[in-house]
Amino acid sequence: MTSPTFTGYPSEVRDRLDGDARQILSRYPETRSALMPLLHLVQSEDGYVSPAGIAFCADTLGLSRANVSAVATFYSQYKRRPNGKYTVGICTNTLCAVMGGDAIFERLSERLGIHHDETTEGGEITLEQIECNAACDYAPVMMINWEFFDNQTPESALAVVDAILEGQDITPTRGPDKVPSFQEMERVLAGFEDGLADQGNAGGAPTMAGLTLSRENGWTAPAVDPNTISTEDAAGQPEPEAAEQAGIDPVGEEGSSAERQETTEADSDPETVAAPAEAEDTDAEKPTTEAGAAAAADEEDES
Ligand code: FES
């Protein structure tokens, strides 16, 4: 048996990755916690977790290559073979499956000639069966590079896949105007913003139904009075969780996500979240392929 060869990166690539890694490491009090974003960084460079990438993560964090491989092989978002430009994931979890997810997966698998976790010969598409993506209100759902394509049918999903095979850009039903490539998305997952997080609607009418109902009825959450919350358990011992909920003790360690800075208006003002009616209209009009966009533009010109 031959040993794997770790060729490493050319020096200019290594220098660039080292600069990115320094930024990532600065966000974590424990350096080994940076392993997962570093693996995404490697995927943004190589399109998968390459041997060179494993060596890079291990060297950077002072871990063994076995440690790094153990993490990389545990999570399905880390790819062990070169991934396609687009990961097309069909949710076949219970709700999406009964709403048509299984049928969509079968049609796409037939069209592309590949099965779960396989990639088309030209490297355009990796097809996956995926678990619930917390978008059950839009079942059945297709995710492409983690952007949502809601309320799919076998025909609509095939149209998107055909557009990819023809080299067209594709547009999700929610989110940014264009689905980024797998490697571009991996850089975002590594922690480098692409500036598109606030582009498009994140939620439409089904997601906002609760908010709509509360606004119509004037419902608000009751204010929390720290003085009325018991911070002791039945034995009279302090209850750290109750104290945290009452805002008495700081939540999270120094450097944790509890210290995240506000980045969007919606962080401080829920009223800036798009009203459901607006979201629904926008979603309904959003074409998912270039051909769809052209047809929509023609319709607009004629009207
Ligand atoms: S079951 Fe498919 S998104 Fe939840």
Residues whose N, C-alpha, C, O or C-beta is under 5 A from the ligand:
A	BS01	FES	C91 N93 T94 L95 C96 C132 N133 A134 A135 C136 V141
